[in-house]
Amino acid sequence: MVESELSVLVRQYLQRRIPNIEILQKEISTWSGDRNTNKVCVDWRFRKEDARVKLSKIYPTLHN
């Protein structure tokens, strides 16, 4: 999720040269505030069970 959010940040705000750290902090704060106000969230397209099948080496199956 973090990589996805950073990708959005770069595409929306940081595709230009930022002259100093203060402006960068302000841009990120504005972007973050907008995302939080609009309650933007990740829309997962698959269920946990589907991920377990597709990524079986990563997601172990619990046995009772």
N, C-alpha and C positions, 0 to 999 in steps of 0.2 A: 504494500500500500504506500509506503514511504516513497519508493521509486516512482510510482505513478503520480503522487502529489508533487514531487520535485519536478517531474516532467511538465506538468501543467503550469507550475510556477515559472519555469524557464520560458515556455511558449507564450504565456500571457504577459509577463512583466519583464523578463530579463534577456530579451533578444537584442539588447543594445548595450553599449558600454556604459557602465555606471561609474560616475566620476569619483565618488568617495563612499566610505562605509556608512555615513549618516544617511545618505540618500538610499543606499541599499537597504538599510534597516527600516526606513520609512516605507519603501516599496513593499517589502516583505510583510510588514505589519498591516498595511492597507489590504494587500492580497489575502492575508490570513483572516483579517476581520470580515472581508467580503464573503469568503468561503464559509466562515462560521455563522454569519448572519443568515446566509442562504441555506444553511444546513446541508451543504454538499457532502455526499457520502459515496462510498464505492458501491457500485451496483454489480454484485457478483453474479455471474452468468451460469454457475454450476453449483450443485449441492455438494456437501461434504462427502456423501457417499460416491458421487461421480468422481470427485478428486481422488478418493481412495483407490478406485479402479484404475484411473488414468495414471496416477502417480504412485502406484503400489510400492515402489521401492522407497519412497519418501514417507508415506503415511502408513504406519504399521496397523494391522488389524488386531483388535482386542479379542482375545479368546476367553470364554468363561469356563 
